[in-house]
Amino acid sequence: MKLTAEQYDAYIRDGFLVFPELFDEAEVNILRNEADRLRQIDAEGIFREGNDGMAKTMFRMHEPDGPTYS
């Protein structure tokens, strides 16, 4: 993807870009389902915070033998 001049300027100004139509509804649902699955894993390398135990940091997600691999 090549950024337009306006997108580049917005990134320099704001530090982020928004692409409202980047993912369709089916893709967003896949991402949400995977996030829900990851939240339920209790393993070393997953650090939680708060009363609800929300996962704050997950290490080793990229490793094929890591605790979050699917």
C-alpha positions in Angstrom: 0.0 0.0 0.0 1.4 3.4 -1.0 0.3 6.3 1.2 -1.0 9.5 -0.4 0.6 12.8 0.5 -2.4 13.6 2.8 -2.0 10.3 4.6 1.7 10.8 5.1 1.2 14.3 6.5 -1.6 13.0 8.8 0.8 10.3 10.1 3.6 12.8 10.7 1.1 15.1 12.5 -0.9 12.5 14.4 1.4 9.5 14.7 -1.2 7.1 13.4 -3.5 6.5 10.4 -7.1 5.2 10.3 -8.3 2.9 7.5 -12.0 2.4 8.2 -12.6 -0.2 5.5 -9.3 -2.1 5.8 -11.0 -5.2 7.1 -14.5 -6.5 6.2 -16.9 -7.7 8.9 -15.9 -11.4 8.5 -12.2 -10.5 9.0 -13.0 -8.4 12.1 -15.0 -11.3 13.5 -12.0 -13.6 13.0 -9.8 -11.2 14.8 -12.3 -10.8 17.7 -12.7 -14.5 18.1 -8.9 -15.0 18.2 -8.6 -12.2 20.8 -11.3 -13.9 22.9 -9.4 -17.2 22.6 -6.1 -15.7 23.6 -7.7 -13.9 26.6 -8.8 -17.3 28.1 -5.3 -18.9 28.0 -3.6 -19.2 31.3 0.1 -19.8 30.7 3.5 -18.6 31.5 4.3 -15.5 29.5 0.8 -14.0 29.8 0.6 -11.2 32.3 -2.7 -9.9 33.5 -3.8 -6.8 35.4 -6.8 -5.4 37.2 -9.7 -7.1 39.0 -11.0 -8.7 35.7 -7.6 -10.3 35.0 -7.4 -8.7 31.5 -4.3 -9.8 29.6 -1.9 -6.9 29.5 1.1 -8.6 27.8 1.6 -11.8 25.9 5.0 -13.1 25.1 6.0 -15.9 22.7 2.9 -15.5 20.5 4.9 -15.9 17.4 6.5 -19.2 18.4 5.0 -22.4 17.0 5.5 -24.1 20.4 4.3 -21.1 22.4 1.2 -21.2 24.7 -0.9 -19.1 22.4 -0.2 -21.0 19.1 -3.3 -22.2 17.4 
